[in-house]
Amino acid sequence: MEAAREDPDRDRVIAQLGPAWAAMCRAHASTTFLWAHNGKTKNGWVQLLPNGKLSTTWCLGSWSVLANNTDVVDMSFGSSQHLCHLKKDGSFVVEQKYGLRTGKDTYKPGAAKTCGFISRNDQRGYQGVPGEKGYKALGGYTKRKDLDDDEGETNTRSFLQKDLQFGAFFAAWSDWKAKQARCMKEAAFEKPAPLAEVPKASGLVESAAEAAFAEAEAAAEAAELQAEAEEAVATRELQAEAEELLSEATWAPPTHRVSGKRTPLPATPPPPTPAQE
Protein backbone atom coordinates (compact mmCIF):
# COMPACT_ATOMS: atom_id res chain seq x y z
CA MET A 1 0.00 0.00 0.00
CA GLU A 2 1.39 3.35 -1.00
CA ALA A 3 2.13 5.67 1.92
CA ALA A 4 0.04 8.82 2.19
CA ARG A 5 1.81 11.93 1.00
CA GLU A 6 1.46 15.25 2.72
CA ASP A 7 -0.53 17.68 0.64
CA PRO A 8 -1.37 21.18 1.95
CA ASP A 9 -4.15 21.61 -0.62
CA ARG A 10 -5.78 18.36 0.47
CA ASP A 11 -5.65 19.44 4.09
CA ARG A 12 -7.34 22.73 3.18
CA VAL A 13 -10.14 20.86 1.39
CA ILE A 14 -10.63 18.45 4.33
CA ALA A 15 -10.91 21.44 6.67
CA GLN A 16 -13.80 22.79 4.55
CA LEU A 17 -15.76 19.50 4.53
CA GLY A 18 -18.28 18.20 7.05
CA PRO A 19 -17.13 15.77 9.76
CA ALA A 20 -18.11 12.55 7.97
CA TRP A 21 -16.67 13.59 4.58
CA ALA A 22 -13.50 14.90 6.26
CA ALA A 23 -12.93 11.64 8.15
CA MET A 24 -13.37 9.59 4.96
CA CYS A 25 -10.99 11.79 2.92
CA ARG A 26 -8.40 11.83 5.70
CA ALA A 27 -8.51 8.04 6.06
CA HIS A 28 -7.87 7.55 2.34
CA ALA A 29 -5.51 10.53 1.96
CA SER A 30 -7.59 11.65 -1.00
CA THR A 31 -10.22 14.11 -2.21
CA THR A 32 -10.61 12.33 -5.56
CA PHE A 33 -13.63 10.16 -6.36
CA LEU A 34 -14.17 7.82 -9.30
CA TRP A 35 -17.38 8.75 -11.08
CA ALA A 36 -19.85 6.06 -12.18
CA HIS A 37 -22.60 7.54 -14.33
CA ASN A 38 -24.84 4.48 -13.94
CA GLY A 39 -23.75 3.58 -10.42
CA LYS A 40 -21.46 0.77 -11.59
CA THR A 41 -19.25 1.60 -14.57
CA LYS A 42 -16.52 4.06 -13.62
CA ASN A 43 -16.14 6.43 -16.55
CA GLY A 44 -14.38 9.45 -15.00
CA TRP A 45 -13.25 11.20 -11.85
CA VAL A 46 -13.93 14.32 -9.79
CA GLN A 47 -11.52 15.99 -7.39
CA LEU A 48 -12.32 18.51 -4.68
CA LEU A 49 -9.87 21.42 -4.70
CA PRO A 50 -9.38 24.32 -2.26
CA ASN A 51 -11.69 27.35 -2.30
CA GLY A 52 -14.66 25.40 -3.60
CA LYS A 53 -13.10 24.53 -6.95
CA LEU A 54 -13.81 21.21 -8.66
CA SER A 55 -11.74 19.43 -11.29
CA THR A 56 -13.25 16.64 -13.38
CA THR A 57 -12.47 14.46 -16.35
CA TRP A 58 -14.61 16.73 -18.52
CA CYS A 59 -14.35 20.33 -17.27
CA LEU A 60 -13.94 22.57 -14.24
CA GLY A 61 -16.69 23.18 -11.74
CA SER A 62 -17.41 24.10 -8.14
CA TRP A 63 -18.37 22.36 -4.92
CA SER A 64 -19.84 23.33 -1.57
CA VAL A 65 -21.24 21.72 1.57
CA LEU A 66 -24.97 22.21 2.17
CA ALA A 67 -25.51 24.43 5.17
CA ASN A 68 -28.47 22.39 6.47
CA ASN A 69 -26.86 18.97 5.93
CA THR A 70 -23.07 18.56 6.09
CA ASP A 71 -23.34 15.00 4.74
CA VAL A 72 -24.37 16.40 1.34
CA VAL A 73 -21.90 18.04 -1.03
CA ASP A 74 -23.08 20.03 -4.04
CA MET A 75 -20.86 19.29 -7.07
CA SER A 76 -21.77 21.52 -10.01
CA PHE A 77 -20.08 21.07 -13.37
CA GLY A 78 -21.03 20.72 -16.99
CA SER A 79 -24.72 21.57 -17.21
CA SER A 80 -25.91 19.99 -13.94
CA GLN A 81 -25.90 20.40 -10.19
CA HIS A 82 -25.26 17.11 -8.41
CA LEU A 83 -26.31 16.70 -4.76
CA CYS A 84 -23.99 13.97 -3.46
CA HIS A 85 -25.12 12.13 -0.32
CA LEU A 86 -22.41 10.36 1.66
CA LYS A 87 -22.75 6.62 2.25
CA LYS A 88 -21.15 4.57 4.99
CA ASP A 89 -19.00 2.45 2.67
CA GLY A 90 -16.78 5.34 1.58
CA SER A 91 -18.82 6.36 -1.44
CA PHE A 92 -21.62 8.77 -2.30
CA VAL A 93 -24.75 8.67 -4.42
CA VAL A 94 -26.18 11.55 -6.45
CA GLU A 95 -29.70 11.56 -5.11
CA GLN A 96 -30.77 14.72 -6.96
CA LYS A 97 -29.55 16.25 -10.20
CA TYR A 98 -30.78 19.60 -11.52
CA GLY A 99 -30.05 21.62 -14.62
CA LEU A 100 -27.97 24.71 -13.85
CA ARG A 101 -29.94 26.85 -16.29
CA THR A 102 -33.44 25.52 -15.77
CA GLY A 103 -33.32 24.24 -12.17
CA LYS A 104 -35.38 21.23 -13.26
CA ASP A 105 -34.74 17.64 -12.22
CA THR A 106 -32.72 16.03 -15.05
CA TYR A 107 -32.88 12.44 -13.85
CA LYS A 108 -34.85 10.35 -16.32
CA PRO A 109 -37.62 8.20 -14.85
CA GLY A 110 -36.25 4.81 -13.84
CA ALA A 111 -32.65 5.78 -14.59
CA ALA A 112 -29.88 4.44 -12.35
CA LYS A 113 -28.40 7.03 -10.02
CA THR A 114 -24.82 8.17 -10.35
CA CYS A 115 -22.34 7.15 -7.65
CA GLY A 116 -18.84 8.15 -6.63
CA PHE A 117 -16.15 6.03 -4.99
CA ILE A 118 -13.20 7.52 -3.15
CA SER A 119 -9.81 6.72 -4.66
CA ARG A 120 -6.84 6.28 -2.31
CA ASN A 121 -4.00 8.83 -2.60
CA ASP A 122 -5.85 10.80 -5.27
CA GLN A 123 -5.39 8.06 -7.86
CA ARG A 124 -7.66 8.76 -10.81
CA GLY A 125 -8.11 5.15 -11.70
CA TYR A 126 -6.86 4.94 -15.27
CA GLN A 127 -3.71 4.63 -17.28
CA GLY A 128 -2.94 7.57 -19.51
CA VAL A 129 -4.04 11.15 -19.96
CA PRO A 130 -7.63 12.32 -19.27
CA GLY A 131 -9.70 12.06 -22.40
CA GLU A 132 -7.43 9.53 -24.08
CA LYS A 133 -9.37 7.34 -26.52
CA GLY A 134 -10.18 3.95 -25.01
CA TYR A 135 -8.40 4.52 -21.69
CA LYS A 136 -8.44 1.65 -19.19
CA ALA A 137 -10.55 2.61 -16.18
CA LEU A 138 -10.89 0.79 -12.87
CA GLY A 139 -13.59 -1.80 -13.26
CA GLY A 140 -12.90 -2.63 -16.90
CA TYR A 141 -12.27 -1.28 -20.36
CA THR A 142 -14.41 1.71 -21.27
CA LYS A 143 -15.34 2.93 -24.71
CA ARG A 144 -15.10 6.43 -26.09
CA LYS A 145 -18.73 7.19 -25.36
CA ASP A 146 -18.08 6.79 -21.62
CA LEU A 147 -16.01 9.97 -21.67
CA ASP A 148 -19.13 12.13 -21.84
CA ASP A 149 -20.00 12.27 -18.13
CA ASP A 150 -23.33 10.89 -16.95
CA GLU A 151 -25.99 11.25 -19.65
CA GLY A 152 -23.66 13.22 -21.96
CA GLU A 153 -23.45 16.45 -20.00
CA THR A 154 -20.52 17.81 -22.00
CA ASN A 155 -22.75 18.30 -25.01
CA THR A 156 -24.19 21.40 -23.35
CA ARG A 157 -21.44 22.75 -21.10
CA SER A 158 -21.81 25.98 -19.25
CA PHE A 159 -18.71 27.74 -17.90
CA LEU A 160 -18.54 30.52 -15.42
CA GLN A 161 -16.22 33.44 -15.99
CA LYS A 162 -14.33 32.66 -12.79
CA ASP A 163 -13.45 29.22 -14.20
CA LEU A 164 -11.53 30.75 -17.13
CA GLN A 165 -8.20 31.01 -15.35
CA PHE A 166 -4.64 30.49 -16.51
CA GLY A 167 -4.12 27.50 -14.22
CA ALA A 168 -6.87 25.51 -15.91
CA PHE A 169 -5.57 26.16 -19.40
CA PHE A 170 -1.98 25.45 -18.35
CA ALA A 171 -2.99 22.13 -16.81
CA ALA A 172 -4.84 21.12 -19.98
CA TRP A 173 -1.88 22.18 -22.11
CA SER A 174 0.51 20.17 -19.92
CA ASP A 175 -1.67 17.07 -20.25
CA TRP A 176 -1.77 17.53 -24.01
CA LYS A 177 2.02 17.89 -24.22
CA ALA A 178 2.49 14.75 -22.14
CA LYS A 179 0.12 12.81 -24.38
CA GLN A 180 1.83 14.11 -27.52
CA ALA A 181 5.30 13.16 -26.23
CA ARG A 182 4.13 9.68 -25.30
CA CYS A 183 2.44 9.11 -28.66
CA MET A 184 5.51 10.32 -30.54
CA LYS A 185 7.71 8.01 -28.51
CA GLU A 186 5.48 4.97 -28.97
CA ALA A 187 4.75 5.53 -32.64
CA ALA A 188 6.77 3.32 -34.95
CA PHE A 189 8.20 5.41 -37.74
CA GLU A 190 9.28 3.52 -40.83
CA LYS A 191 11.60 4.90 -43.45
CA PRO A 192 9.62 5.36 -46.65
CA ALA A 193 10.54 3.05 -49.49
CA PRO A 194 12.50 4.72 -52.30
CA LEU A 195 10.53 5.62 -55.35
CA ALA A 196 10.99 3.27 -58.29
CA GLU A 197 12.80 4.84 -61.19
CA VAL A 198 10.76 5.28 -64.32
CA PRO A 199 12.52 3.53 -67.22
CA LYS A 200 13.57 5.86 -69.99
CA ALA A 201 11.97 5.49 -73.40
CA SER A 202 13.97 3.37 -75.80
CA GLY A 203 15.55 4.79 -78.95
CA LEU A 204 13.23 2.67 -81.07
CA VAL A 205 10.15 4.34 -79.61
CA GLU A 206 11.61 7.81 -80.12
CA SER A 207 12.61 6.96 -83.75
CA ALA A 208 9.13 5.65 -84.56
CA ALA A 209 7.51 8.80 -83.19
CA GLU A 210 9.88 11.04 -85.14
CA ALA A 211 9.28 9.06 -88.35
CA ALA A 212 5.50 9.31 -87.95
CA PHE A 213 5.74 13.05 -87.39
CA ALA A 214 7.97 13.52 -90.47
CA GLU A 215 5.61 11.40 -92.60
CA ALA A 216 2.64 13.54 -91.51
CA GLU A 217 4.53 16.74 -92.41
CA ALA A 218 5.45 15.36 -95.86
CA ALA A 219 1.85 14.33 -96.56
CA ALA A 220 0.59 17.79 -95.61
CA GLU A 221 3.19 19.47 -97.84
CA ALA A 222 2.31 17.21 -100.81
CA ALA A 223 -1.37 17.97 -100.42
CA GLU A 224 -0.63 21.70 -100.38
CA LEU A 225 1.48 21.45 -103.60
CA GLN A 226 -1.21 19.43 -105.36
CA ALA A 227 -3.84 22.04 -104.48
CA GLU A 228 -1.63 24.81 -105.87
CA ALA A 229 -1.07 22.86 -109.13
CA GLU A 230 -4.78 22.22 -109.59
CA GLU A 231 -5.48 25.93 -109.03
CA ALA A 232 -2.86 26.91 -111.66
CA VAL A 233 -4.34 24.48 -114.25
CA ALA A 234 -7.81 25.85 -113.67
CA THR A 235 -6.55 29.40 -114.13
CA ARG A 236 -4.86 28.56 -117.44
CA GLU A 237 -7.99 26.86 -118.73
CA LEU A 238 -10.07 29.93 -117.90
CA GLN A 239 -7.61 32.21 -119.69
CA ALA A 240 -7.63 30.02 -122.85
CA GLU A 241 -11.41 29.94 -122.90
CA ALA A 242 -11.59 33.72 -122.60
CA GLU A 243 -9.13 34.21 -125.46
CA GLU A 244 -11.12 31.85 -127.66
CA LEU A 245 -14.34 33.76 -127.06
CA LEU A 246 -12.68 37.07 -127.86
CA SER A 247 -11.29 35.74 -131.17
CA GLU A 248 -14.69 34.54 -132.34
CA ALA A 249 -16.47 37.85 -131.61
CA THR A 250 -17.16 40.31 -134.74
CA TRP A 251 -16.93 44.07 -134.42
CA ALA A 252 -19.98 46.24 -135.42
CA PRO A 253 -20.14 50.02 -135.45
CA PRO A 254 -22.09 51.56 -132.62
CA THR A 255 -25.70 52.66 -133.25
CA HIS A 256 -28.05 55.27 -131.83
CA ARG A 257 -31.83 55.58 -131.65
CA VAL A 258 -33.69 58.05 -133.85
CA SER A 259 -37.46 58.19 -133.40
CA GLY A 260 -37.49 54.80 -131.80
CA LYS A 261 -35.31 53.15 -134.41
CA ARG A 262 -31.74 52.01 -134.06
CA THR A 263 -29.60 53.61 -136.81
CA PRO A 264 -25.89 53.18 -137.30
CA LEU A 265 -23.72 56.11 -136.52
CA PRO A 266 -21.80 57.56 -139.46
CA ALA A 267 -18.38 56.17 -139.62
CA THR A 268 -15.68 58.56 -138.69
CA PRO A 269 -13.63 59.31 -141.78
CA PRO A 270 -10.00 58.44 -141.52
CA PRO A 271 -7.61 61.32 -141.24
CA PRO A 272 -6.28 62.67 -144.58
CA THR A 273 -3.00 61.46 -145.80
CA PRO A 274 -0.24 63.94 -146.73
CA ALA A 275 -0.80 63.26 -150.49
CA GLN A 276 -4.49 64.18 -150.24
CA GLU A 277 -3.67 67.43 -148.52
C-alpha positions in Angstrom: 0.0 0.0 0.0 1.4 3.3 -1.0 2.1 5.7 1.9 0.0 8.8 2.2 1.8 11.9 1.0 1.5 15.3 2.7 -0.5 17.7 0.6 -1.4 21.2 2.0 -4.2 21.6 -0.6 -5.8 18.4 0.5 -5.6 19.4 4.1 -7.3 22.7 3.2 -10.1 20.9 1.4 -10.6 18.5 4.3 -10.9 21.4 6.7 -13.8 22.8 4.6 -15.8 19.5 4.5 -18.3 18.2 7.0 -17.1 15.8 9.8 -18.1 12.6 8.0 -16.7 13.6 4.6 -13.5 14.9 6.3 -12.9 11.6 8.1 -13.4 9.6 5.0 -11.0 11.8 2.9 -8.4 11.8 5.7 -8.5 8.0 6.1 -7.9 7.5 2.3 -5.5 10.5 2.0 -7.6 11.6 -1.0 -10.2 14.1 -2.2 -10.6 12.3 -5.6 -13.6 10.2 -6.4 -14.2 7.8 -9.3 -17.4 8.8 -11.1 -19.8 6.1 -12.2 -22.6 7.5 -14.3 -24.8 4.5 -13.9 -23.8 3.6 -10.4 -21.5 0.8 -11.6 -19.3 1.6 -14.6 -16.5 4.1 -13.6 -16.1 6.4 -16.5 -14.4 9.5 -15.0 -13.3 11.2 -11.8 -13.9 14.3 -9.8 -11.5 16.0 -7.4 -12.3 18.5 -4.7 -9.9 21.4 -4.7 -9.4 24.3 -2.3 -11.7 27.4 -2.3 -14.7 25.4 -3.6 -13.1 24.5 -7.0 -13.8 21.2 -8.7 -11.7 19.4 -11.3 -13.3 16.6 -13.4 -12.5 14.5 -16.4 -14.6 16.7 -18.5 -14.4 20.3 -17.3 -13.9 22.6 -14.2 -16.7 23.2 -11.7 -17.4 24.1 -8.1 -18.4 22.4 -4.9 -19.8 23.3 -1.6 -21.2 21.7 1.6 -25.0 22.2 2.2 -25.5 24.4 5.2 -28.5 22.4 6.5 -26.9 19.0 5.9 -23.1 18.6 6.1 -23.3 15.0 4.7 -24.4 16.4 1.3 -21.9 18.0 -1.0 -23.1 20.0 -4.0 -20.9 19.3 -7.1 -21.8 21.5 -10.0 -20.1 21.1 -13.4 -21.0 20.7 -17.0 -24.7 21.6 -17.2 -25.9 20.0 -13.9 -25.9 20.4 -10.2 -25.3 17.1 -8.4 -26.3 16.7 -4.8 -24.0 14.0 -3.5 -25.1 12.1 -0.3 -22.4 10.4 1.7 -22.7 6.6 2.2 -21.2 4.6 5.0 -19.0 2.5 2.7 -16.8 5.3 1.6 -18.8 6.4 -1.4 -21.6 8.8 -2.3 -24.7 8.7 -4.4 -26.2 11.6 -6.4 -29.7 11.6 -5.1 -30.8 14.7 -7.0 -29.6 16.3 -10.2 -30.8 19.6 -11.5 -30.0 21.6 -14.6 -28.0 24.7 -13.8 -29.9 26.9 -16.3 -33.4 25.5 -15.8 -33.3 24.2 -12.2 -35.4 21.2 -13.3 -34.7 17.6 -12.2 -32.7 16.0 -15.0 -32.9 12.4 -13.8 -34.8 10.3 -16.3 -37.6 8.2 -14.8 -36.3 4.8 -13.8 -32.6 5.8 -14.6 -29.9 4.4 -12.3 -28.4 7.0 -10.0 -24.8 8.2 -10.3 -22.3 7.2 -7.7 -18.8 8.2 -6.6 -16.1 6.0 -5.0 -13.2 7.5 -3.2 -9.8 6.7 -4.7 -6.8 6.3 -2.3 -4.0 8.8 -2.6 -5.9 10.8 -5.3 -5.4 8.1 -7.9 -7.7 8.8 -10.8 -8.1 5.1 -11.7 -6.9 4.9 -15.3 -3.7 4.6 -17.3 -2.9 7.6 -19.5 -4.0 11.1 -20.0 -7.6 12.3 -19.3 -9.7 12.1 -22.4 -7.4 9.5 -24.1 -9.4 7.3 -26.5 -10.2 3.9 -25.0 -8.4 4.5 -21.7 -8.4 1.6 -19.2 -10.5 2.6 -16.2 -10.9 0.8 -12.9 -13.6 -1.8 -13.3 -12.9 -2.6 -16.9 -12.3 -1.3 -20.4 -14.4 1.7 -21.3 -15.3 2.9 -24.7 -15.1 6.4 -26.1 -18.7 7.2 -25.4 -18.1 6.8 -21.6 -16.0 10.0 -21.7 -19.1 12.1 -21.8 -20.0 12.3 -18.1 -23.3 10.9 -16.9 -26.0 11.3 -19.6 -23.7 13.2 -22.0 -23.4 16.5 -20.0 -20.5 17.8 -22.0 -22.8 18.3 -25.0 -24.2 21.4 -23.3 -21.4 22.7 -21.1 -21.8 26.0 -19.2 -18.7 27.7 -17.9 -18.5 30.5 -15.4 -16.2 33.4 -16.0 -14.3 32.7 -12.8 -13.5 29.2 -14.2 -11.5 30.8 -17.1 -8.2 31.0 -15.3 -4.6 30.5 -16.5 -4.1 27.5 -14.2 -6.9 25.5 -15.9 -5.6 26.2 -19.4 -2.0 25.5 -18.4 -3.0 22.1 -16.8 -4.8 21.1 -20.0 -1.9 22.2 -22.1 0.5 20.2 -19.9 -1.7 17.1 -20.3 -1.8 17.5 -24.0 2.0 17.9 -24.2 2.5 14.8 -22.1 0.1 12.8 -24.4 1.8 14.1 -27.5 5.3 13.2 -26.2 4.1 9.7 -25.3 2.4 9.1 -28.7 5.5 10.3 -30.5 7.7 8.0 -28.5 5.5 5.0 -29.0 4.8 5.5 -32.6 6.8 3.3 -34.9 8.2 5.4 -37.7 9.3 3.5 -40.8 11.6 4.9 -43.5 9.6 5.4 -46.6 10.5 3.1 -49.5 12.5 4.7 -52.3 10.5 5.6 -55.4 11.0 3.3 -58.3 12.8 4.8 -61.2 10.8 5.3 -64.3 12.5 3.5 -67.2 13.6 5.9 -70.0 12.0 5.5 -73.4 14.0 3.4 -75.8 15.6 4.8 -78.9 13.2 2.7 -81.1 10.1 4.3 -79.6 11.6 7.8 -80.1 12.6 7.0 -83.8 9.1 5.6 -84.6 7.5 8.8 -83.2 9.9 11.0 -85.1 9.3 9.1 -88.3 5.5 9.3 -87.9 5.7 13.0 -87.4 8.0 13.5 -90.5 5.6 11.4 -92.6 2.6 13.5 -91.5 4.5 16.7 -92.4 5.4 15.4 -95.9 1.9 14.3 -96.6 0.6 17.8 -95.6 3.2 19.5 -97.8 2.3 17.2 -100.8 -1.4 18.0 -100.4 -0.6 21.7 -100.4 1.5 21.5 -103.6 -1.2 19.4 -105.4 -3.8 22.0 -104.5 -1.6 24.8 -105.9 -1.1 22.9 -109.1 -4.8 22.2 -109.6 -5.5 25.9 -109.0 -2.9 26.9 -111.7 -4.3 24.5 -114.3 -7.8 25.9 -113.7 -6.5 29.4 -114.1 -4.9 28.6 -117.4 -8.0 26.9 -118.7 -10.1 29.9 -117.9 -7.6 32.2 -119.7 -7.6 30.0 -122.8 -11.4 29.9 -122.9 -11.6 33.7 -122.6 -9.1 34.2 -125.5 -11.1 31.9 -127.7 -14.3 33.8 -127.1 -12.7 37.1 -127.9 -11.3 35.7 -131.2 -14.7 34.5 -132.3 -16.5 37.9 -131.6 -17.2 40.3 -134.7 -16.9 44.1 -134.4 -20.0 46.2 -135.4 -20.1 50.0 -135.5 -22.1 51.6 -132.6 -25.7 52.7 -133.3 -28.0 55.3 -131.8 -31.8 55.6 -131.6 -33.7 58.0 -133.9 -37.5 58.2 -133.4 -37.5 54.8 -131.8 -35.3 53.1 -134.4 -31.7 52.0 -134.1 -29.6 53.6 -136.8 -25.9 53.2 -137.3 -23.7 56.1 -136.5 -21.8 57.6 -139.5 -18.4 56.2 -139.6 -15.7 58.6 -138.7 -13.6 59.3 -141.8 -10.0 58.4 -141.5 -7.6 61.3 -141.2 -6.3 62.7 -144.6 -3.0 61.5 -145.8 -0.2 63.9 -146.7 -0.8 63.3 -150.5 -4.5 64.2 -150.2 -3.7 67.4 -148.5 
